[in-house]
Amino acid sequence: MTVDRRALAVLLAVAGLAAFYVGGTAAFEAAQPEYEHAVSAASPAEVERAESAATETDERVVFAFADLSADARDVFLEALRADGTAVVTDRAATPPEFEYGDTGSYGEGRYLVRYDGEAYVVSATGEQAAAWLGGVPAFAATLLVGGSALLAAVLRYDGALPIRSVTTFVASAVAVGLLAAGVLSNPLFAVTVFFTVAVVAWAGLERAGWGTADAARD
């Protein structure tokens, strides 16, 4: 028995379009900058350091909780009630009074907030400049995967494909997908590796004659 190549071509085309959609979404999400807010209790020495910085800089670095904007209060409380951090991925939702940096200096990503009789240090860091780099691997994999599947669909549209080649393709795809999911710990990226290696393996095996000798018996 043989499998209609046109039916398989349609499935490959659908897989390619799905890979473009899933991979494109993953690439877009990976490219979004993350603004992290870490909140921790301030020691007396830290409070003194913040108050000293407040007199030496034009930037406001010491805040009462009531004076914070709604966005700042939200991220502060979220971090305080969680594991000490709160992440915002929408630039428009970041607190306007915070500047994001990694210097650890007051006014450049570090602030003191007084809340409920206690003092807390807020460290605000962001990855705005190089955020787009995070989406490059997913974007490249998306082009490779989606392109491979669509190319295979076009090349395999006419004729018939031995069923054994199809089963080999599916088996290799499942094996590689499971391996990628375990190693990369990223299901979306695992999908891209899954299709890429599977399409290449299937095309290579068929070109080498795998399954063609059994086509008549199948």
N, C-alpha and C positions, 0 to 999 in steps of 0.2 A: 504494500500500500504506500502511496506517496501523498504528501501534503501539498495542496495547491499553493504555489508560490505567491499567487496574488493575495490569498487570504493572509498568509504570513507577512507579506509586504504591508498590508493594511495594519496588522498588529504592530509591526515594527514602526510604522509611521506614527501610530497612536502613542507608542512607547517613547518615540523621539520627541513628540510634542509635549507629552507629560513630563519628560526629563527637562525640557526647556522651561516649562512652567514651574516645576518644583525647584530646579536648580536656580532659576532666575530669582525666585522668591528667597531662597537661601542666601544667594549672593547679595541681594538687596538688604536683607536683615543683617548679614555679617558686616556690611559696609556702614551700618548706622553707628555713629559715635555713642559711647556710653559715658554718662556723667555720674560718677560715684561719689556718694557722701558718706563718710565714716564718722561716727559719733562715739566719743569716749569720755569718761569722767576726767576732769581737769584737776591736776594736783595744785597745791598752793603756789608752787614755783611756776607752774604753767600759767596760772592766773596772773601772777606778777609779770611774767613775760608778755602776756597779751596786753595788759594795761600799760606797760612800758611802750610797747609797739604802737598803741593807740595814740600816745602823745607825740610819737616821732614820725608818724605818717599822716598824710591827708586822707587816706582810706579809712573807712569805718571798719573796725575789726572786732569790736565788742558789741554784742546785741543782747537786749532783753527779749525773751521769747515773744512777748506781746508786741514788740516792735517789728518782728519779722513779717515778711509778706506771706500770703496764704500758701504759696508754693514752698517757701522755705519752712514754714511750720509743718507742712505735710511730710516733706522728706526727713525733717528732723525727728518727728514722732515715729515715722515708719522705721527709721534706722534704730531709734531707741528701743522700740518694741520688738524688733527682729533680732538679727545677730550682730547689730552694730553698724550695718551698712544699708544704704538705699540707693538703687540705681535708676536713673532717668535716661531714656533714650530719645526723648523728644526735646529738642533745644528750646522750643517755645514754653515747655513746662519747667525749665530750670529756674531756680530762685534768682531774681534779678540782682540781689545784693551780693551774690557770690561770684568771685572770679575763679576760674579753674586753672590749676597749675600743679606742679609736682616739686616745687622748691621747698615746701614745708615752712615758708615764711608767712607771717601774718600779713593779710592783704593780698597775698598771691596764692590763694587756695587754702588758707588756714584762718579759722575764726573762733571766737569764744562766744558761747551762748549761755545766758543765765536762765535756768528753767526750774521752777518749783523749789527754789532755795538752793539749788546746786549749780555748779559751773561745768560746762561741757565743751570739749574741743571738737570743732567740725572741720574735717579735712575734705576739701572738694577737689577732685581730680577728674580730668577728661581726656579723651583721645580724639579730639577734633581733627588735628592736622593730618594724621596718618590713618584715619578711620577707614578710608576707602580701600586701604591695602588688605583689610580683613576680608573683603569680598572678592579679591582677585583669584584665590584658589577655587572657590565655588563657581565663579564666573567662567574660568578656564575649563573646569571640569564639565560645566554645563554645555559649553560649546562643543567639547570633545564628545560627550555622551549623546547629546541631541543630534549633533551632526553625523556621528557614526550610525545611529539608528536610522535616520532619514536617508543617508546614503545607501545603507544596506537595503532599505525598503525599495529605493529606486532600482538598484542593481538586481534585486531578486524578484522584480515584479512579473517578469515573463518566465514561464516554464513551471517545473515542479521540483519540490525538495524532498529527499528521502526522509521518512519519519525518524530514522535513527539520528540524523543530523539535528533534527528538532529536539529530540530528547537530550542529546549531548549538549546542545545550546542551553536548554533549561537547567540541566544539572549543573553545568559550569557556572551559570548565572547565580543560582541559589547558593552554591558553595562560596563563590567570591563575595556575594552580598553579605552572607553571614560572617565571613572572615573580616570584611571591611567594617561591618557594624561593631564587631568586637574590638578590633585594633584601633579604629578611629573614634569610637564612642560617639559617632555622629550619624544618625539614621539617614539624614538628607544627603550627606556626602557619600554614605555607603551606597545609596541608590545610584549615584553617578558612577562610582567604581563598578558596581554591579553590572550596569548596562555596558559600560565601555569594554571591560575585559570579556564579558560574555559575547558581545558582538564580534570582537576581534578573534576570540577562541573559536567561535562557530565558523566564521569565514575561513580561518586558517585550516581547521579540520576538514571542512568541505573541499577546500582547494587541494588538500593532500589526498582526497579520495575517501575519507572516512564515511562509511555508510553507503557509498554508491554501489558497492558489490552486493549489498543486501537489499537493494531497492526492489529487485524483482520478487524476492521472497517476502518482503514486507507488504 
